[in-house]
Amino acid sequence: MDRPSIKNEEQYEALRDQGYSKEKAARIANTPNAGKKGGKATDYEERTKDELYEQAKKVGIDGRSTMNKQELIDALRNN
């Protein structure tokens, strides 16, 4: 093998198959925690209607004041 050590060989090969350069694929595959799910947000279903309303307000969803919890969830997911 004529390349430096790759920490996540499977990910490296998958990235190469997708057309990434050797360098870029190696950088991604060697990144700590690469491929792990990020973010700490709670699922919409676990939030209160008021929390969903505030999020809908932040992203500018029209008609939010008349929506029930499920409608707010659907609108946020489709925004």
Secondary structure, DSSP 8 states (H G I E B T S, - for coil): --S---S-HHHHHHHHHTT--HHHHHHHHTSTTTTS-------GGGS-HHHHHHHHHHHT-TTGGG--HHHHHHHHHT-
